[in-house]
Amino acid sequence: MDFTHQLHQALTTLTAHYFPYLTLHDLHSFRLTSKYIYNSLKNIEYTKSRDGVDYHVPFPGFPGILSTANDIHNDAGLFCHQLASLQAMHLAENSSANLAFGSLRGGILGDAPGLGKTITMLALICSTAGLKPVDPPEFYNSTRIQEHWEMMRGNVVFREEHRLDLFRRNVVHFKAGLDKCNRQFLRSLIGKRMLLERNLIPCSTTLVIVPDALLEHWAEQIRRHMNLEVFVDTFSLHGGDGNGVGSHSVAYIDGVGDLSTARFPLNHMQMPLPSAFCLMGYVIVIVPFSRIKEQHTKKKRRRDGDDFNTLGTTFDDNFESAILQSVLLQLRWFRIVVDEGHELGENATENDVTKFINDLAAERRWVLSGTPTTGDEDSLEFNSKGLDQLQRLLMFLRHEVFGVIPSPSHADCKNYNSKSMRKGKSKHNRKNQAKSAWDRNVKIPFLNKQKSGRDELYRVLNEVMVMHKKEDLSLPKPIFKQANIKVELKNQLRRAIRSKGAALFDAMVNQYIGTDNYQKLVDETQGNHISDSIKNARISLDARGGPILDSTNAPITAATDKPTDSCHYDDRRPIKAVVYSNSHLYLADVTEYLYLSFKPENIAELNQGRIANMSYELGRFRNGYKEGKLCPICGGWNDYTGKKLTSCSNMLMEVSDFRGQTFLIEPRRVCRAVGFEGETDVDLVGNPVDATRLQGESLCKYGLVTHKQWRVGDALRVDIRDPHPLFQKRWNKEVWTLYGSKKCVELIERNGSLGRDGFLGPLPVYEDGQDTVFVRLNKWQLCGRFHSRSRWYTGPTTEVEDVFILCLDAALAHGLDLSFVTHLFLLEPINDAALLEQVTSRAHRLGSTGPVTVETVNVWPEMNPEAEKVRQKLTSASIHTNKKTTTCSAVCEHCYRSFESLEKAETHEKTCDRNPDR
């Protein structure tokens, strides 16, 4: 009995100390003979909750989560709302009614944005590591199949000559072994799905599908808060692979590889997915939406008519042609998780990503989204669209009534009508049936305010939804501001108004506001306002003693913790600002003006593009340093984004002067391009540059615009000072000798400078000692093309940067953890409460130690005094009135709805449904 008691204590207090001897897979494989231990292990105590209360959680708890060295030092633990979510998720996956194959095992984790859904899901994954999905039922005589298999293996002719006709005859005997009463069922949608999944490889791996911009976020969360050594296989843990590394084969990040060997900031590169047998050895596999879209393209290469849910009599051929096209389709995953899963329900017609995800096989399915339904709450069609979005999420979850695949059972076989599900139409018909059932039982009664519709909707949500709101935590409240800035209209508008007449006053104003000239004024005004706000915030912080990186006096964020007097809290976090826009074009225009006020090393841009670039920019903004290689020749910086740096990628220009001497320069040495009204001696060195080719940029910015706007033969005026304050001094003979380039040394000795396609050597010197000279552009190409060396790359280096601005595209904002951000600037008003909450929650979330200031930068047109006098005279006779567009100037702190005035917002807050003190 003493041994039993000791074993019980050891297993109920699992820590990383025990895992060098037992892995989670070993624990799940135990056959307990003691009823006392079995009953005791159903629930164990969790003693690390942030509210200080001990909770009972399902065995084996959440080993490995929040148990890294840094988490242990900070005494980290799960919040009580996360424990409640995990309890509900455990019941959703393990309810006695959901244990049959194909049953609904999963749901929607809809905790409000910023409440730590990523950590909650990682805790759930940790609690089930080592488990495998339930095998689909067998609908055939396994004894006869085994007999015929032994006959095939023992047949010498078949083994040596691999005759297909003999194999086909044996397949006939295999089909004869099927239970006749189930043949009709196996031709059905459910039966075909069972046959499909029985041919897949079952694994205990959880597949997490995330937006491209969140790949870095998930990798960072796993690295910081998941102890990988807890889940490693015993063989690897004890160094059986010869390396003695104990954290391999736990987390796989697509484009990065095994997380234990990944570099941070995350370096992503294009690489194929490993084999199915390799992926099934991981606890968690993370792939982005772009990979899913690529896999769907491969899946479409099958011949027309083949579909997982419409497989006909040639099942084996279809299976080979479909499954082998994608590694992800070859596995029967233990669990599939779709982060920001509301995208699965946004489109009425399935896109490529949604189609492929719905075809993946898994026992359990989860959607992570703080806003499962999106749209404007004030819209008349909000409820209708929201219900349609919810039904499409139920299709992904395989809901028994309102999803695509109902729960299979023998009763379904008896009641199944195969004639109504013809080949090629079964999937489409089943979708229509699910949609009709949803409209009939939920949508139409609910919109008609009938009790039956509300009750059914509540039943479904209670069945699949796990949700907590921010009222469960006392996070620092965001500060909402409205900046109303006026842009003065130019005098040409006044002249246009006089020429067109009074009746067209409003039309002329609106026409001018839509021009590029006015938009440039708006961009400049917004950029200057944001720059001034950030500068003032940094000056104010320096006046209070400068930033404190690790604040020990930060407010406690758990709602049940002892309250702290926030008035005595000195918020001295480093200033980190995000500039947000719904249009990447507007964002790019405003960013150009930010570069005029700050240095390039102060700004990070998160735009649509390669995952490697997005991860690199997020890493710069979060960590304050960059990785790369400083070219020893041209002095330019090369970013390290996963690919090996083999040569310098900075652009150089080959030019020639009036003497025909050829040399290389950096583009920033170009003072200006010479236009058609240039100097008289320009004809000797090149052709004037048409300013319209630069797309609105001045001739002085010729060296800064994209090289696609350059032309061979352009006449340029360049700076030839050496040394130059912006560039390193050109190398002489001695330096090139130390670098080991004999060719460059010979060029110096022979020419004194350099020749065509030469090296970045000494610049020419003129008798009058002039600093600038007119040249002709001969060609341009990468620095590494002019002088490439095999030993140029010596590994990436780290350079510290002061990055305090992130320009964020709206399409990439969902799900990002920016809890350290202090200011959020919106270039356009956001009237959608759900969207505003999503955007604000990038900073207003778990981990934030102070309030975030959310400021909407509104710009209004304003006429100068002379134009205003003209306007007053003309509007008296005009049939139109020039009404200034109004904007919402206040936001509810609880539901994020916008109001026209602060008084209306405060009145609403008193009765807001999400106000915990109402």
Rosetta blueprint (number, residue, H / E / L):
1 M L
2 D H
3 F H
4 T H
5 H H
6 Q H
7 L H
8 H H
9 Q H
10 A H
11 L H
12 T H
13 T L
14 L L
15 T L
16 A H
17 H H
18 Y H
19 F L
20 P L
21 Y L
22 L L
23 T L
24 L H
25 H H
26 D H
27 L H
28 H H
29 S L
30 F L
31 R L
32 L L
33 T L
34 S L
35 K H
36 Y H
37 I H
38 Y H
39 N H
40 S H
41 L L
42 K L
43 N E
44 I E
45 E E
46 Y E
47 T L
48 K L
49 S L
50 R L
51 D L
52 G L
53 V L
54 D L
55 Y E
56 H E
57 V E
58 P E
59 F L
60 P L
61 G L
62 F L
63 P L
64 G L
65 I E
66 L L
67 S L
68 T L
69 A H
70 N H
71 D H
72 I H
73 H H
74 N L
75 D L
76 A L
77 G L
78 L L
79 F L
80 C H
81 H H
82 Q H
83 L H
84 A H
85 S H
86 L H
87 Q H
88 A H
89 M H
90 H H
91 L H
92 A H
93 E H
94 N H
95 S L
96 S H
97 A H
98 N H
99 L L
100 A L
101 F L
102 G L
103 S L
104 L L
105 R L
106 G E
107 G E
108 I E
109 L E
110 G L
111 D L
112 A L
113 P L
114 G L
115 L L
116 G L
117 K H
118 T H
119 I H
120 T H
121 M H
122 L H
123 A H
124 L H
125 I H
126 C H
127 S H
128 T L
129 A L
130 G L
131 L L
132 K L
133 P L
134 V L
135 D L
136 P L
137 P L
138 E L
139 F L
140 Y E
141 N L
142 S H
143 T H
144 R H
145 I H
146 Q H
147 E H
148 H H
149 W H
150 E H
151 M H
152 M H
153 R H
154 G H
155 N L
156 V H
157 V H
158 F H
159 R H
160 E H
161 E H
162 H L
163 R L
164 L H
165 D H
166 L H
167 F H
168 R H
169 R H
170 N H
171 V H
172 V H
173 H H
174 F H
175 K H
176 A H
177 G L
178 L E
179 D L
180 K H
181 C H
182 N H
183 R H
184 Q H
185 F H
186 L H
187 R L
188 S L
189 L H
190 I H
191 G H
192 K H
193 R H
194 M H
195 L H
196 L H
197 E H
198 R H
199 N L
200 L L
201 I E
202 P E
203 C L
204 S L
205 T L
206 T E
207 L E
208 V E
209 I E
210 V E
211 P L
212 D H
213 A H
214 L H
215 L H
216 E H
217 H H
218 W H
219 A H
220 E H
221 Q H
222 I H
223 R H
224 R H
225 H H
226 M E
227 N L
228 L H
229 E H
230 V H
231 F L
232 V L
233 D L
234 T H
235 F H
236 S H
237 L H
238 H L
239 G L
240 G L
241 D L
242 G L
243 N L
244 G L
245 V L
246 G L
247 S L
248 H L
249 S L
250 V L
251 A E
252 Y E
253 I E
254 D L
255 G L
256 V L
257 G E
258 D E
259 L H
260 S H
261 T H
262 A L
263 R L
264 F L
265 P L
266 L L
267 N L
268 H L
269 M L
270 Q L
271 M L
272 P L
273 L L
274 P L
275 S L
276 A H
277 F H
278 C H
279 L H
280 M L
281 G L
282 Y L
283 V L
284 I E
285 V E
286 I E
287 V E
288 P E
289 F H
290 S H
291 R H
292 I H
293 K H
294 E H
295 Q H
296 H H
297 T H
298 K H
299 K H
300 K L
301 R L
302 R L
303 R L
304 D L
305 G L
306 D L
307 D L
308 F L
309 N L
310 T L
311 L L
312 G L
313 T L
314 T L
315 F H
316 D H
317 D H
318 N H
319 F H
320 E H
321 S H
322 A H
323 I H
324 L L
325 Q L
326 S L
327 V L
328 L L
329 L L
330 Q L
331 L E
332 R E
333 W E
334 F E
335 R E
336 I E
337 V E
338 V E
339 D E
340 E L
341 G L
342 H L
343 E H
344 L H
345 G H
346 E H
347 N L
348 A L
349 T L
350 E L
351 N L
352 D H
353 V H
354 T H
355 K H
356 F H
357 I H
358 N H
359 D H
360 L L
361 A E
362 A E
363 E E
364 R E
365 R E
366 W E
367 V E
368 L E
369 S L
370 G L
371 T L
372 P L
373 T L
374 T L
375 G L
376 D L
377 E L
378 D L
379 S L
380 L L
381 E L
382 F H
383 N H
384 S H
385 K H
386 G H
387 L H
388 D H
389 Q H
390 L H
391 Q H
392 R H
393 L H
394 L H
395 M H
396 F H
397 L H
398 R L
399 H L
400 E L
401 V L
402 F L
403 G L
404 V L
405 I L
406 P L
407 S L
408 P L
409 S L
410 H H
411 A H
412 D H
413 C H
414 K H
415 N H
416 Y L
417 N L
418 S H
419 K H
420 S H
421 M L
422 R L
423 K L
424 G L
425 K L
426 S H
427 K H
428 H H
429 N H
430 R H
431 K H
432 N H
433 Q H
434 A H
435 K H
436 S H
437 A H
438 W H
439 D H
440 R H
441 N H
442 V H
443 K H
444 I H
445 P H
446 F H
447 L H
448 N L
449 K L
450 Q L
451 K H
452 S H
453 G H
454 R H
455 D H
456 E H
457 L H
458 Y H
459 R H
460 V H
461 L H
462 N H
463 E H
464 V H
465 M E
466 V E
467 M L
468 H L
469 K L
470 K H
471 E H
472 D H
473 L E
474 S L
475 L L
476 P L
477 K L
478 P L
479 I E
480 F E
481 K E
482 Q E
483 A E
484 N E
485 I E
486 K E
487 V E
488 E E
489 L E
490 K L
491 N H
492 Q H
493 L H
494 R H
495 R H
496 A H
497 I H
498 R H
499 S H
500 K H
501 G L
502 A H
503 A H
504 L H
505 F H
506 D H
507 A H
508 M H
509 V H
510 N H
511 Q H
512 Y H
513 I H
514 G L
515 T L
516 D H
517 N H
518 Y H
519 Q H
520 K H
521 L H
522 V H
523 D H
524 E H
525 T H
526 Q H
527 G H
528 N H
529 H H
530 I H
531 S H
532 D H
533 S H
534 I H
535 K H
536 N H
537 A H
538 R H
539 I H
540 S H
541 L H
542 D H
543 A H
544 R L
545 G L
546 G L
547 P L
548 I L
549 L L
550 D L
551 S L
552 T L
553 N L
554 A L
555 P L
556 I L
557 T L
558 A E
559 A L
560 T L
561 D L
562 K L
563 P L
564 T L
565 D L
566 S H
567 C H
568 H H
569 Y L
570 D L
571 D L
572 R L
573 R L
574 P L
575 I L
576 K L
577 A E
578 V E
579 V E
580 Y E
581 S E
582 N L
583 S L
584 H H
585 L H
586 Y H
587 L H
588 A H
589 D H
590 V H
591 T H
592 E H
593 Y H
594 L H
595 Y H
596 L H
597 S H
598 F L
599 K L
600 P H
601 E H
602 N H
603 I E
604 A E
605 E E
606 L E
607 N L
608 Q L
609 G L
610 R L
611 I H
612 A H
613 N H
614 M H
615 S H
616 Y H
617 E H
618 L H
619 G H
620 R H
621 F H
622 R H
623 N H
624 G L
625 Y E
626 K E
627 E E
628 G E
629 K E
630 L E
631 C L
632 P L
633 I L
634 C L
635 G L
636 G L
637 W E
638 N E
639 D E
640 Y L
641 T L
642 G L
643 K L
644 K L
645 L L
646 T L
647 S L
648 C L
649 S L
650 N L
651 M E
652 L E
653 M E
654 E E
655 V E
656 S E
657 D L
658 F L
659 R L
660 G L
661 Q L
662 T E
663 F E
664 L E
665 I E
666 E L
667 P H
668 R H
669 R H
670 V E
671 C E
672 R E
673 A E
674 V L
675 G L
676 F L
677 E L
678 G L
679 E L
680 T H
681 D H
682 V H
683 D H
684 L H
685 V L
686 G L
687 N E
688 P L
689 V L
690 D L
691 A H
692 T H
693 R H
694 L H
695 Q L
696 G L
697 E L
698 S L
699 L H
700 C H
701 K H
702 Y L
703 G L
704 L L
705 V L
706 T L
707 H H
708 K H
709 Q H
710 W L
711 R L
712 V L
713 G L
714 D E
715 A E
716 L E
717 R E
718 V E
719 D E
720 I L
721 R L
722 D L
723 P L
724 H E
725 P L
726 L L
727 F E
728 Q L
729 K L
730 R L
731 W L
732 N L
733 K H
734 E H
735 V H
736 W H
737 T H
738 L H
739 Y H
740 G L
741 S L
742 K H
743 K H
744 C H
745 V H
746 E H
747 L H
748 I H
749 E H
750 R H
751 N H
752 G L
753 S L
754 L L
755 G L
756 R L
757 D L
758 G L
759 F L
760 L L
761 G L
762 P L
763 L L
764 P L
765 V L
766 Y L
767 E L
768 D L
769 G L
770 Q L
771 D L
772 T E
773 V E
774 F E
775 V E
776 R E
777 L E
778 N E
779 K E
780 W E
781 Q E
782 L E
783 C H
784 G H
785 R H
786 F H
787 H L
788 S L
789 R L
790 S L
791 R L
792 W L
793 Y L
794 T L
795 G L
796 P L
797 T E
798 T E
799 E E
800 V E
801 E L
802 D L
803 V L
804 F L
805 I E
806 L E
807 C E
808 L E
809 D E
810 A H
811 A H
812 L H
813 A L
814 H L
815 G L
816 L L
817 D L
818 L L
819 S L
820 F L
821 V L
822 T L
823 H E
824 L E
825 F E
826 L E
827 L L
828 E L
829 P L
830 I L
831 N L
832 D L
833 A H
834 A H
835 L H
836 L H
837 E H
838 Q H
839 V H
840 T H
841 S L
842 R L
843 A L
844 H L
845 R L
846 L L
847 G L
848 S L
849 T L
850 G L
851 P L
852 V L
853 T E
854 V E
855 E E
856 T E
857 V E
858 N E
859 V E
860 W E
861 P E
862 E E
863 M E
864 N L
865 P H
866 E H
867 A H
868 E H
869 K H
870 V H
871 R H
872 Q H
873 K H
874 L H
875 T H
876 S H
877 A H
878 S L
879 I L
880 H L
881 T L
882 N L
883 K L
884 K L
885 T L
886 T L
887 T L
888 C L
889 S L
890 A E
891 V E
892 C L
893 E L
894 H L
895 C L
896 Y L
897 R L
898 S E
899 F E
900 E L
901 S L
902 L H
903 E H
904 K H
905 A H
906 E H
907 T H
908 H H
909 E H
910 K H
911 T H
912 C L
913 D L
914 R L
915 N L
916 P L
917 D L
918 R L
